[in-house]
Every structure is written in C-alpha cells, then in structure tokens.
C-alpha cells in the first residue's frame, strides 16, 4: 500500500500494557488521548463511601492498535459501533472532596478528556439467556489533568463586543510601547 492510498485514521490509544491478573480475566493499562463522553455522567454512591461516576465513550483505533489490544486482552473480540470500541468509563472519588465537585461541574455529554491513563477490563453477563461482554475503563482521578467542556455554541465562546458593556476601543497613545 502506498502512502497516497493510505487512509488517515485517528487513534485514541497512545500506549497499551498487558496486565496479568490472578483471576485470569483479561486486563490492560491504556494511555488514551482525546476521549469524549457520549452521555452525561451518572453518579452512584458505593459501599465504602466513595462515588462512582460512570459515562459511556468510544475509543478509535486502527487495525494495528486493535490487534495489539486484542493481544493484551487475551484475544477477546470488542463491542464496536461504526469501527469504534465501546467502553463504559468509571471514576471513583470521595463525595466530600472538591475534586468530586470539579469533575461533576466539568464532565457532561461532549466533554473532552485530552489525556488519561486507565485500566481496561472485560465484564461478561447474561441477559435474556444471551451472554454479553462489555469493556470497562477505570480511570484514577489523579490521572486527569483537565476536562474540556463541549462547545455548545459559537456565541458563548466568542470575544465580548462593545454591546456587552465592555469597551474594546483601544487608543494607540495609551499603549506603553
């Protein structure tokens, strides 16, 4: 395949590290860039007093990264939609912390997490007599540097104008240089 015929494909996955668990279930540590929330998060209390914040997301990967991920996950097949791998993302934080308030104020449908490190695990369950497998990506909140809010509209993100009461007229004589 020549360079001209090669299709450009965005990979969310930056790095993959295979984990060997005692129970034999497949698991891997993933370094991911550009993960976007597909829905608003849900927050549920856990038994130990923390809060589990969950939201669905998709991971984009080309054939090479998917092959590496299958190897790391012991050859399992992934639930995909439009060529993207479906995952359920979970964060566990203390409900009384300011970090919880920060995450809940920033994380919403369309929010972008520019870079993260998380553990990918599979979960198999039965529904209506059919065996189903989901992928769970657990993120340690300390691995989140920022969460970018989605661009809701261009007017909210545009620069203020003089009609908003801010004087933007600059006289060159007022400049110090």
C-alpha positions as CSV (number, residue, x, y, z in Angstrom):
1,X,0.0,0.0,0.0
2,X,1.5,3.4,-1.0
3,X,1.4,6.5,1.2
4,X,-1.1,8.1,-1.1
5,X,-3.6,5.2,-0.8
6,X,-3.3,5.0,3.0
7,X,-6.3,6.4,4.8
8,X,-5.6,8.7,7.8
9,X,-7.2,7.3,11.0
10,X,-7.3,8.9,14.4
11,X,-6.1,6.6,17.2
12,X,-7.2,7.4,20.7
13,X,-4.8,4.8,22.1
14,X,-1.3,6.0,22.7
15,X,0.0,3.0,24.7
16,X,-1.0,-0.5,25.8
17,X,0.4,-2.5,28.7
18,X,-0.9,-6.0,29.2
19,X,-1.7,-7.0,32.8
20,X,-1.6,-10.5,34.3
21,X,-4.4,-10.8,36.8
22,X,-4.7,-13.6,39.4
23,X,-8.3,-14.5,38.4
24,X,-7.3,-15.0,34.7
25,X,-9.6,-12.2,33.3
26,X,-8.1,-10.1,30.6
27,X,-6.9,-6.6,31.6
28,X,-4.7,-3.9,30.2
29,X,-3.5,-0.4,31.1
30,X,-4.2,2.1,28.3
31,X,-2.8,5.6,27.7
32,X,-5.6,7.4,25.8
33,X,-5.8,10.8,24.2
34,X,-8.9,12.7,23.2
35,X,-11.6,10.7,25.0
36,X,-15.1,12.2,24.6
37,X,-18.1,11.5,26.9
38,X,-21.0,10.1,24.8
39,X,-23.6,11.0,27.5
40,X,-24.0,12.9,30.8
41,X,-22.3,11.0,33.7
42,X,-24.2,9.2,36.4
43,X,-23.1,9.3,40.0
44,X,-23.9,6.5,42.4
45,X,-22.7,6.0,46.0
46,X,-20.6,2.9,46.7
47,X,-20.5,0.8,49.9
48,X,-17.2,2.3,51.0
49,X,-18.4,5.9,50.9
50,X,-17.0,6.9,47.6
51,X,-19.0,7.9,44.5
52,X,-18.8,6.0,41.2
53,X,-19.0,8.4,38.2
54,X,-19.9,6.5,35.0
55,X,-20.3,7.5,31.4
56,X,-20.1,5.8,28.0
57,X,-17.4,6.6,25.5
58,X,-15.8,5.2,22.3
59,X,-12.2,4.5,21.6
60,X,-11.0,5.0,18.0
61,X,-8.2,2.6,16.9
62,X,-6.8,1.5,13.5
63,X,-6.4,-2.2,12.7
64,X,-2.8,-2.3,14.2
65,X,-3.9,-0.8,17.6
66,X,-6.9,-3.2,17.6
67,X,-4.7,-6.1,17.0
68,X,-2.3,-5.0,19.9
69,X,-5.3,-4.5,22.1
70,X,-6.7,-8.0,21.3
71,X,-3.4,-9.5,22.2
72,X,-3.3,-7.5,25.5
73,X,-6.9,-8.7,26.3
74,X,-6.2,-12.4,25.6
75,X,-7.7,-12.4,22.1
76,X,-11.2,-11.2,23.0
77,X,-13.4,-9.5,20.5
78,X,-14.6,-6.0,21.3
79,X,-18.1,-4.4,21.2
80,X,-17.8,-2.0,18.3
81,X,-20.0,0.7,16.7
82,X,-19.0,2.4,13.5
83,X,-15.5,1.0,13.9
84,X,-15.0,2.4,17.4
85,X,-14.7,0.3,20.5
86,X,-17.5,0.9,23.1
87,X,-16.4,1.3,26.7
88,X,-18.0,2.2,30.0
89,X,-15.8,4.7,31.8
90,X,-15.7,4.8,35.6
91,X,-14.1,7.2,38.1
92,X,-14.2,6.6,41.9
93,X,-13.9,9.7,44.1
94,X,-14.7,10.8,47.6
95,X,-18.1,12.6,47.7
96,X,-16.9,15.2,50.1
97,X,-13.9,16.2,48.1
98,X,-13.6,19.3,45.9
99,X,-12.3,17.0,43.2
100,X,-15.8,15.5,43.0
101,X,-17.4,18.9,42.6
102,X,-14.8,19.8,39.9
103,X,-15.4,16.6,37.9
104,X,-19.2,16.9,38.1
105,X,-19.1,20.6,37.0
106,X,-16.9,19.9,34.0
107,X,-18.0,16.4,32.9
108,X,-21.0,16.3,30.6
109,X,-22.1,14.9,27.2
110,X,-19.5,16.0,24.7
111,X,-16.8,16.9,27.3
112,X,-13.2,16.0,26.2
113,X,-10.6,14.4,28.4
114,X,-7.4,15.3,26.5
115,X,-5.1,12.6,28.1
116,X,-5.7,9.9,30.6
117,X,-4.4,6.6,31.9
118,X,-6.8,3.8,32.8
119,X,-7.3,0.1,33.3
120,X,-9.4,-1.7,30.7
121,X,-11.2,-4.9,31.9
122,X,-14.0,-7.0,30.5
123,X,-17.3,-7.8,32.1
124,X,-19.4,-10.8,31.0
125,X,-23.1,-11.1,32.0
126,X,-26.2,-12.9,30.7
127,X,-29.3,-11.1,29.5
128,X,-32.3,-12.9,28.1
129,X,-30.3,-16.1,28.0
130,X,-27.6,-14.4,25.8
131,X,-24.1,-13.9,27.1
132,X,-22.9,-10.3,26.6
133,X,-19.5,-8.7,27.2
134,X,-18.8,-5.1,28.0
135,X,-15.5,-3.3,28.4
136,X,-14.9,-1.1,31.5
137,X,-12.3,1.6,31.6
138,X,-11.5,2.6,35.2
139,X,-9.7,5.9,35.5
140,X,-7.8,7.0,38.6
141,X,-9.0,10.6,39.1
142,X,-5.4,11.7,39.8
143,X,-4.6,10.9,36.2
144,X,-7.0,13.6,35.0
145,X,-5.3,16.9,34.3
146,X,-8.2,18.7,32.7
147,X,-11.7,18.2,31.3
148,X,-12.6,20.4,28.4
149,X,-16.2,21.5,28.2
150,X,-18.0,20.9,24.9
151,X,-18.5,23.9,22.6
152,X,-22.2,24.5,23.0
153,X,-22.4,27.4,20.6
154,X,-20.1,29.9,19.0
155,X,-21.7,32.9,20.6
156,X,-20.9,31.8,24.1
157,X,-17.2,31.3,23.3
158,X,-16.8,34.4,21.2
159,X,-15.0,37.5,22.3
160,X,-17.1,40.2,24.1
161,X,-18.3,43.0,21.9
162,X,-19.0,46.6,22.8
163,X,-22.7,45.8,23.0
164,X,-22.0,43.7,26.1
165,X,-20.9,46.8,28.0
166,X,-17.1,46.2,27.6
167,X,-15.2,49.0,25.9
168,X,-12.9,47.4,23.4
169,X,-11.8,50.7,21.8
170,X,-8.0,51.0,22.2
171,X,-6.2,54.3,21.7
172,X,-2.6,53.8,20.5
173,X,-1.5,56.6,22.7
174,X,-2.5,54.6,25.8
175,X,-0.1,51.7,24.9
176,X,3.2,51.7,26.9
177,X,5.4,50.9,23.8
